[in-house]
Structures are given as C-alpha cells and as structure tokens.
C-alpha cells in the first residue's frame, strides 16, 4: 500500500468533531472519554478507519492520546511531536500536555470530578494502561466505564472510512526462509513446555510472520489486520475478513490452519473454556482478557511466543536484508549525490527532499512502501527528534547548516532504516566536532564484541561515552529491532538506557543511531542497521564472542569528520566501511554517480 507525502489534517478537525463526540458522550451518560492512539490491534501505524485520534483532534503522529471532558480537553504527545501537535491541533480547544511525564493518568486524577463517569473502549487499551487509568480516576472520585460502541465511533458514523480490505498474499519461503508449518510446530512446542494449551495471537505482525503472509491494511508496514489462535500441537485458526482472502491463500496456509471470518473470533474464544491460553498483555487489548475470562479460560499472561523467534532472523532473512540494503544503498548514494550537488545549489525545502529520496527508491522497481514517513530536518528542524515536515512547517535548506534525513524502505526481502546528516555548504567547527563525537559512539557500538547473554542495555553506554565526556547526551534510545519485510520497529530487543532483559542473539537486526541535538540550531544522527553475528573465537581469548555486521551501505559526510579527534582504530574503521560501500554499491550506480561516490568514500 504505497502512500506518498501528504498533508491530511488541519486544526479544524477538533473544532468540527469535538462537539459531535461530546453529544454522543452525553447520550451515553458520560462526562468524559479517553482517546488513545492505539487501535484494536495495538498498531503503531494505523489504517484511516482506525485513526481515531487524528479524526478527533487533527494530530497525525504515531504516538499520543487525548481526553475529552464535557468542559475541557487535552492532547498528550512526547517530545518528538512538540512542534507538529501545535501545527495540527486547535490549542484553544485542546491543552497540550506531555505524554510521558504524568500523561493521561495524571490528567484524569487532577481534572476529573467526584461522581463523574469517564468512558473508555476496552478494545483500545492494554490491561496495564487500563489499570493505571482506573486508579487515577478513582483517586479523583470518578469511575471508568467500558462503552461499546464508543462515543467517538458513534459520532464518526457514516463518514468513517471502511475497514481496509487489501488482499492477503503469501510471503514465499524464498524470503521467509522457513515454512509456516515448521514455525507453528516450533512455537507450539514452546507453548507446551510452558504448560499452555494455546496462544491468542492478536498482533498483526505476529500473524504475518507465523503464517508467512503479508497484506496492505496498514501504511508503512505490510500487515493484514488479523488475529489467530495457535494450539500447542501447531494447528491454528486464522481470523480474516473474507474480502481479503485470495484464491491461492487457503492452499498456501495448508490443512493445519482453519481460515475463519473475523466475526467468528468471539465464539472461538468461547471454545477455549477450561484451557490455559497464553496472551501477551503488551500487545493485546483488555477486551481479549475479559472475553477469555468470561468464557472460562485460564489466562496465562506472558510475552507473545512468536516475538523472539521472529526477532532472530534465519540465514535466508539475513541474506535478504543484505540484498535489500545493497539496493537501498544505491538509491541512497544517488540521493546523497543530489544533496551534495543540485540541492546545495538550489536549496529546496524539506518536502522536496522527501519526495526526491522516495523517487530514487521508487526507481529501483522493488519498493513496496516506505518503512516510515521520511524525516527531513533542515537547520533547526533537525534538532526536533523525529520531526516530520509538513507543508506549513517546512524549511528550505540553508548554506552553513546541516540536513538530517532519517528514512527507510520496505522491500520483499528486507526492511531498511538509515539516517545521514550532511553539511549544506561549509559547516561550523562546532558542528564538525559534535558530529565526530556522535560518529565515535556509533563506531564503538558497531565494532564491539560481546559474550552470549549480553543485553542491549549493557551496550548502550558505548554510543554515549564520547558525548558524555563532553557533557552532552541524546534523549532517545540508541537502537531498536527491525523486522524482515515487517515493522521497522520490532522487539523484544533494544539498545537503550532503559533496562531490557532480552539478550542479543544471532540474527537479530538492530539499529545503531546515536545523535546530538542543539535546540534552535541543528540536529545530528548517524544510523545504520546491523545484524548480530554468530559467536566466534578471538585469537588468544577464552570465550567465543558475538558481534555485529553492518548492513547499511551509504557514505558518511567526510566534511563533518574531524580526523584529529579519531583514534587510529576509528580512522581505519571508517576507511574500511567506505571501501566496502564503494566496492558493493559502486557497481550498482551510473558512472557519474560512481565518480562522486569514489570521492565521497576516499580514505580520510
């Protein structure tokens, strides 16, 4: 499902739609209603029919929430969207609050009144989030009430877009590397070892991986909206809208999978009475837990059993990722040459930069979609982490400034995510020094060797140490997992300050993306994807060590590197990386582009 850059909402949304929602609230006897960003599938990216927060407020970011009370309202976003929310939302109607610090629970505790009834849709909240909301409301003397249908959907009515019905297609074993029957048997065995009879799979990404299927219901991720019940013996029931079922799908799924309609799911949950059913509270809404408990099932709260196997890519998926990054690298090199030549002369705006990069990827003939909306931050906009250019906010490139471009693509054989920061004209010495500090942290994380059992949290300091030594830091994670023609953000592994108990394992793909952001000035981020390698001996060592293989292939801006700040090891590491980029991507591009790449990849 390809979607190009577009501007779809305005602050008028809140002014038009809030009164409609309040009228529906009043009809249901509600004094307020909580509007999460998440949908019934707890997706990061949403189909238009499920983007309730955008319809109610105008805000289109990938994380947020709102509370509509009968006499006031608030919208909650994190620091990534501080600028975007004020551009898209009527701040006379919605007070802007921090999603992380206090968030919705703190707002309910302070603004709800004793005796009030606050509505919520149990299909849109995880159990943990719901408990926090209930506790906060109780402290205010208010009560939370489940409502079906919820007042927002009632107000949306006939104007609401239809649920997506993109065809569900097989994801061939030449890309998946393992057939669905083998996956189901393997995961089913893990359920039996845990003493569970079945698992309820509510994450579309998990279903896509488990059954080797892909779809187009969600932008930026090739997901079919679906749920499944996986039994310990490897048999399964897959619930899909019949309109999505293509003629070859039943045969692809095989005899071990029963294909059923989404309307059959509630009844299927009733069939699990007396069974031990594993459900992940992090990916499943409260409604599923309530339905299972009502049916008499014994709910086992545990991590999605497909998450770890999905994260550990097999040899076919790893090779697919390599090939996807070679293809993507060629598009990136063409783009970086354009920035260094034409764009530096004409100084286009950020939206033109976004379109140009997508054009180079589209020209590969293999692009299925972007893996997320491209981030292109010129000058001070680059200091806004995960800034998204809009027609009203866009800046033009400026000489003597930096351009930060974070982008990615979806290909059948892999998902990419890369950030490059480039100088437009001549950068300042401060820009060069801070870029080099970020680069040194990036290099340290790329070359580290580590023993089995090491988590990403244990490695995070490597990317930050050069910045810390100068009293600097960045306020986002250093690395996230990435899927194989699936979501660009995938767990359970991560590299961050936050504690994480999941050890890095061979085949896991993670990003390596330290940064530095000077508010009002410029932003710097360097991001490559890298895959965890098999443990190998080190000469003279006593234990085999895992490491990383860098997948991303795109040159770094040599004009931003202060070579005097590098160690001999770092110097050699950069030269070796650039030599690999030239040798691998050079043959994929036109002679004039290769000539530019030769200079961009020359030894320091």
N, C-alpha and C positions, 0 to 999 in steps of 0.2 A: 504494500500500500504506500505509494510514493506521495509525499506531500512536500511542496516547496515552501520557501519562506513566505509567510503571510501574516497579516495583522488582522485579527478577527474580533477583538472585543474593544469596548470603549467604556469610560466611566458611566455612560448612560444605562448600562446593564443594571446596576444597583438601583438607580432611581426608578427604572421601569418594573423591575422584578421583585424588589423587596416588599412593596405593598401587596402584591399578589400572594407572596409567601405568608405574610402576616395575616391576610384574610383567611387563608387555609389553616393557619395555626389557630386562629380564633374559632373556626368551625370545629376544630378537634379539641377545644378546651385547653390549648397550650399557651403558656406565657413566653415560651422561647423554643428555639430549635437549634441543634448543633449540626453544622455542615462540614464534614471532613472532606479532604481532597480525595481520599481513597474511595474506590467503588466496591462493588460486591466481590471483586476478585483481588482486592488489595493491590491493584496495579500501580506502577509508577507513572506510566503514560496511559492515557485514557481515551476510549472512543468518545466521540462527541455526545453520544446519548447518555454517557455516564459522567460527564464532566460537570457535575452539579455546582461545584464551587465557582467555576467560570461563568455559568449561567446566572448564578445568584449575585455575583459581585463584579464580574469582568476580569478577574485575575486568572491568568493562564499558566502560572508557574507550576512546577512539578511537585511542590510541597507546600502545604498551607492548610488553613481551616478558617471557619467563620462561625460566629454565634449571632443569631438574630433574636433579640429580645423584643418584647412588644413596644418598648420605648427607646431602645438604643441598639447598636450593633457594633461588632468589632471583627476585624480580619487579622489573622495571625500568619506571619511569614518569618523565615530565618534571614540571616544577613545577606544571603545570595540575592534576595529579591527586594531589598530595601528601596531601590530606585524604581524597579518595574511596578511594584504594587501601587506606588503613588501616581504612576503614569496611567495605570489601567483602572483604578478603583476610585470611586467618589469618596474622598476623605471627609466630606461634610456628613456623609451618611455612615461610613464605617471608620471607626477608630482603628489605627494601625498599631498592632502590638507584636511583641516578639514571640515566635512560636516555641523557642527553646527555653527561654527564661520565664518560667511560670506558665506560659501558654494558656490553653483553654481552661484547664482546671482552676488556675488562679483567678481567671476572669469570672468563672461561674461562682467561685467562693465569694468574690467581692461584690459582684453586680446582681446576682440572683437574689430574690427576696423570699422571706419566710412564707410558706404556703404556695409558692409558685410551682408549676409543673413544666419541666423542660423536656421536650420531645427529642427522641433520637431514633434512628433506623438501625436495628440490630444487625442488618446485613452489611453495614458500612463501617463498623468499629471492631477492632480486635478485642478479645476479652480483657487484656491488661489495660488498654486505653479506656475501656468502658468502666472498669473498676475505679480508675483514677477520677473519671468524671462523676461517677456516683458518689464517691467520697467527698469531692469538692462541693457538689450540690447539697449534700446532707449537712455539711458544715454551715451552709447558708440557710438551712431550714427548708430547702427546696427538694423536690423529688424528680428523678429522671424517669420518663415513661417511654416504653417502646411503642412506636406507631407504625402501622402498615395499612395503607400506603402512607409514606411520609408527606408532610405538607409541601415540601419543595416539588416533589414529583406531581402532586395534585395541582399545584399552581402552574407547572410547566405544561401539563396537559397535552393537547393535540399538537402543540408546537415543538414538542420534544422530538429530536431525530429518532429514527428507527434504530433498533439494535443492529450492529454490523452483522453482515452475513457473507463475509468473504469466504471463498471456497477453502476447505482444508485439504492440503496436499501432502503426499508422502515426502519425507525427507530421506533421500536414498542413503543406503548403507555406505556408498562411496564417500559420503560426507560424514555420516554419523559414526561409522566405524564399528558399530555393534547393533544387531537387530533387536527389535523391541522384545521379542520373547526372551532373549538372554538377559536383557535389562530387568524385565519383570520377574524372572526367576531369581536373579541376584538380589534384587531389592526385597522380594517376597521372603527369601531366606533370612534376610536381616530382621524382618518383622517377626518371623517365627522364633528367632533367637532372643528377641525381646519379650516373647510371650504374647504378642499381639496377633489377633486373627485377621485383621485387615487394617488398611490405612485409607483415610479420606484425603484425597489429593485435590486441593482447591486452587493451587497456584497454576495459572495457565502455562507458565514456563516449565513447571514440573511435568505437566501433562504432555506438553510438546516434546520434551526430552524423552519421557518414558515410552511414548508410543511412536516416536520418530515421525512426528507430523509438524507442519508449520501452517500458519494462516496469515491473515491480514486484517484482523479485527482492531489492532492497536497500532497507532503510528510509532515508528522508530523501533519496534520490536515485532518480529514475525509470529505473533501469537494468535492462536484460535482460543476464544473465550470458551472455557470448558471446565468440567470437574470430572473426577474419576474415583472409583473405589477399587483399590488393589488388594487382592486377597493374598494370604501368606503362601498359597500354592502357585502364585504367579498369574492366576486368571484375573480378569479385570472387567469392570463395567465403565464405559466411557460415555459421558453425557454431553451431547452436542445438539445444536439447533439443526434439524433435518435439512434446512436450506443450505447449510454449509457442506453437506456430505456429497462428495463427488463420486461418480460411478465406481472408480477403482479403489476407493477408500476401504470398504469392508474387506475386500480380499487382502489389501495391504496389512490391515490390523490382524487378520488371521482368526482362527477358531477360538483362541484363548481370550478374545476380547468381545464382549457383548456391547454393541452400539445402541444407545438409547437416547431418547429426547431429553432436553433439559427439564421439561415438566415432570419427568419420571423420577427426578432426584429425590424429592421429599419422601416419596413412597419407598425408594431404595434405602434411604436412611432408616426407615421403619423396619426393613428386613434385617437390620443389624442388631436387633434386640438380643440381649444376652451375650453379645460378642465384645471382645476387647478391641476397641478401634482407636488407632493412633491418629491424632490430629495435631497439627502444628499451630500453637496459639500466636505465633509470629506472622503467619501467612493466611490464617483462616479467621473469618468474622465470628462474632459472638453467636450469630444465628445458628451456625452449624453445631456448636457445642450444645446450645439449648435444644435443638432438634434431636440430637443424638441422645441426650439425657432423657428427654421426653419419651423417646422410643424405647428406652430401657437398655441402651448400650452402655458398656463400661468404657468411659473415655480415658485414653492414655495421652496425656499432654507431653509431646516430645517433638523434636525437630523433624521437619519434612524428611522422610527417609531417602528421597531422591536428591537432596541438596548436595551432599558430599560426593556421591558418585558423579553427579552432573559437573561438579567443580573440577574433578580430576579428569582432565581430557585424555582420551586414549591416543594412540600413536597416529591414527588417521586424522583425528581432530587437530592434533598439534601440527601435523604436516599441512592440513588445510589452512590453519592460522598463518603458517609461514607463507603459503602461496597468496593468501588474501593480503598480507602485508607487503609482499613484493608488488602486487597490482596496485594497492593503495599508495605505496611509496612512489610509484611512477606518477600518479596523479598529484601527490604532494610536491614532488620535485617540480613539476610543471607549474604548480601554483606558486611555490616559493620563488621560482624564477620570475614569474609575472609580478609578484610583490616587489622584488628587488629591481625590476626594470620599469615596466609600464606604470605600475601603481605608484612607485616612488616619484614618477614624473607627473602623473595626472591627479594623484591624491583623491581617489574615490572615497565614498563613505562606506561605513561598515556593512550596510545591506548589500552593496555591490560586491564587497569582498566575499560575503557569504554565498551569493549567487555564483560568483566566479569559481569558487572552490567546488561547489556542487557540480558545476558544469564539467570540470576536469574529471571528477569521479564518474559522472554520468557517461562521459566519453569512453570509459573503459568497456562499456557494453555489459558489465556484470553487476552493476549497482542495483540492489533491490530496494534500498531505502537508506537514509541516514540512520546512524545509531542513536542520535540525539540532535536537538536543534543546535546548529553551529554557534559557538561563542566567538564573537569577533569584537575585541575591545581595543579601541584606539585611544592612545594617550590616557587620560584619567579614567575612562571607562574600563580600561584593562585592570584597574585596581579593584573593580567590583567583581568578586569571585562569582563565576557562573553567570555573569551578565549576559543578557540576550538582547541583541539590537532590535529595536522596533523603528518604524518609520518616523516616530516623533522623537525618539531618543538618539538616533544615530548621529555619530560624529564622522567627520572626514579625517582621513589620515593627515598627520601633521609632521612636517620635517623637524628633525631633532627630537622625535618622540619614539615610543615603542608601539608595536601592534602585537597583541596576544590573540592567537587563534587556536581554539580548542574544538576539535571536530572528530567525527568518526563515521564509519560506513558499515552497512550490512551487506555481506556477500554470502552466497550459498555455502562457501567453505570457511567463512570466519567473520568475526566482528572486530572492527578496529576502533581505536580511540587514541588520539595523538594531540599533543599541544606543542606549538612552537611559538617562541617570542622572537620577533625580528625588529631590527632598528630601521626606522624610516629616516634616511639621511644620516647625519652624524650624531651618535648618542653621547650623552654626558659621561664623564668619568664615573660618577656615582652609579648610573645605570649599568655600566660595564662591570663595576666591582660587585654589585649586588647580583647581577646575572651570574657572575662567576661563582659566587657563594652558593647560589641555588644549583648551579651545574656541579659543583664539587659534591654536594649532598646527593644529587642524582647519580653521579658516578659511583659513589661509595655503596649505594644500595644496589646498583647494577652488578658490581663485581664481588659482593660478599659471598662467602661460603659459610654454610651453617649446618649443624647436625640435625638429624631427624627429631621431631618433637618441638622445633622452634616455631613460635607463632609470629605473625606479622607485627604484633605489638612489640616484640623483643627487638625487631629490626628498625622500627620507626625512627629511633634516635639517630641512626646513620644519616638519614636525609636531612636532619635538622641541625646536626652538630656544627657545621661551618657557619650557619646563621646564628645559632645560639652564642657562638664565640664572639660575635659582633653585637650581641644584644638584640637580635632580630628573630622572627619566627613567622609562621603562617598558621591560620586558624581553620584548616580543613585537614581531612585525612590525607595520608601520603599515597595510599593505594587501595583500590577496590578490585574485586574479582570481575571477570568478563566472560560472557557466555560464548558458545560456539554457534553462530547464527541464531543467537538468542539475545537476552538483555545485555546491555552494555554495563549494567550494574548488577552483579551477581555475588551472592555469598556462598558459603558461610565465612570464607576467609576475608581478611582485610589487613591493611597496614596502617596503623594509626596509633595515637596516644591512648585511645580508649582500650581497655582490656579486652582481649579476644582469646578464647580458649581453643580455637581451632588451629591446629598446627598446619604449616605449609607443607604440601605434599606434591610429589612429582605429577606434572600435567596441569597443575593449577596455573591459570593465567591471571596475573595481577598487573595493575598499573603502577608506575613509578613516577610520581608527579609532585615533587616539592615546588614551592613557589615563594614569592615575596610580593607584597602589595603596598604601595605608598599611596595612601588616601589622597585623592585630588591630583595625583601625579602620574603614576604608571603602574602597570602590573607585569609580573614575570612568572611564568610557569613553564617547566620543561617536563613533558610527559611522553614516555614510551611504554608500550606493553611488553611484558616479559613473562616467560613460562618457567616454572620450577623444573629443574633438571633432575635426573636420576642421581642418587648418591654415587660418588666416585672417590677413589683413593687420592690422597695428596702425598707426593713424594716425601718420605720421612715422617708422615703422620701416622696416627694410630686408629683413626676412625674415618670411614667414608663420609663425605660431606655433600649436601645438596648445594645447588647454586641456581643462577638464573641465566637463561638465554634470552637476549633482547630480540624481540620480533619486529618492532617498528623500524622503518628504514627511511630516514629523512635527515638531511644535514642540519647541523646546528649553525646559528649565525656566528661566524668567526669574528665579525666586527664587534661582538659583545663579549668576547672572551679576553680576559686579562691574563696572558700566558705567564706573567711573572708570579701570579698567585697560585699556579698549579705545581703539584709535585711532579717528579719525573714519571711516576706511575700513572698519574692522571693525564699527563701530556700524551703518553703512549696509548692510553686507553681511548682518548678522543681520536687520535690519528688512526688507530686500528678500526674504530667504528666507522669513521668517514671512508676509509679504504673499502670496507665491506659494503657500505651504501653505494659507492661508485661501481664496484665490481658487480653488485647484484642488480641495481636499478639502472645503471648506465645503459646496458643493452636494451632496456625496455622503452627508452625515450628517443626522440628525434635528435639528429646530430647537433642542432643549435642548443637544444636543452642539455644534451650531454656535455657540450663545451662549457656551459655555465656550471653544471654540476662538478666538472673537473676542478674548476676554480674554487667552488664552494666547499669541496671536500679535500682540498690540498692540505698537506701536512702543515701544522701550526708553525 
